[in-house]
Amino acid sequence: MKKEYDFTKGKRGPVVRQRGKTRITIHLDDDVLEAFRDRADTEGRGYQTMINEALRDHLGRSGDRVNADIIRRIVREEIRKAG
């Protein structure tokens, strides 16, 4: 090992960036998140993948820009379908 390392040109963040995906912070209602997690456990799939598919499905149907209100409506529709 070296006695000292030069990090002046270092960058923060993941070593390898994942292509085609962006990490964001999003606040979902507890009941919505729980419903997606329950469905994911039942189907043996990832809940984040299922949320992504629900949003993608909505975009394909409407072509509207997605905002927080639209996301809430989509997620509630998906929960009703599952219920």
Stockholm file with secondary structure:
# STOCKHOLM 1.0

chainA/1-83         MKKEYDFTKGKRGPVVRQRGKTRITIHLDDDVLEAFRDRADTEGRGYQTMINEALRDHLGRSGDRVNADIIRRIVREEIRKAG
#=GR chainA/1-83 SS CCSCCCCTTCCCSCSSCCTTCCCCCCCCCHHHHHHHHHHHHHHTSCHHHHHHHHHHHHHHHHCCCCCHHHHHHHHHHHHHHHC
#=GC SS_cons        CCSCCCCTTCCCSCSSCCTTCCCCCCCCCHHHHHHHHHHHHHHTSCHHHHHHHHHHHHHHHHCCCCCHHHHHHHHHHHHHHHC
//
